């Protein structure tokens, strides 16, 4: 997948953003640290990112954060192995341990059908946390559990620059929830931070209005299911005032419908 660096005036110069058509990953550079947030879906993509950062790595502690163990966020980990090209500690939530077997199974399936993943090797995190702060000198990175999309997910809050690296807890146009009630709690918690800049891993650069819009989508979906009409993906796009979006969000919308229907049905019994 082609990888590009995103340059935007809304980004603090210490926050670097890298995109493929599938996902955004980030780096936070301070006087003492180079902190990589997610590693893309292949080691080749991770290596391309790190080469763009290489002039900034000297005399900085290299550290990697996995926001959650979904393939497009962590399958570039292997370049950071202790015997790899750029050895570095890899941090993740303690629940990430539960995802490794599934991740290995998914890799075998993808390697059987797509040569792009031929060089992927699963490298688990080697530091597990629940809540943590990283003192990176002039910036503090608060690792915040943000369950709902994935049960091992963390976001990164940088209070000094009011910047939220939201992982997949927020997305544009909307996230999907493995646990929708928990996802809604997470989004309300993130709203309390009052971020100036919101950087999801899918959907570009935003301000705090993205949180409001994601919450409004789920409130709209719940209302429409209750009244039993107009909650197709086309209806959702109309509500969101979008002409189109990536086709994967049609699948996400179906998942959100099923989850919301299940919640409403359970409350009726």
Order of alpha helices (4+ residues) and beta strands (2+ residues): beta-beta-beta-beta-alpha-beta-alpha-beta-alpha-beta-beta-beta-beta-beta-alpha-beta-beta-alpha-alpha-alpha
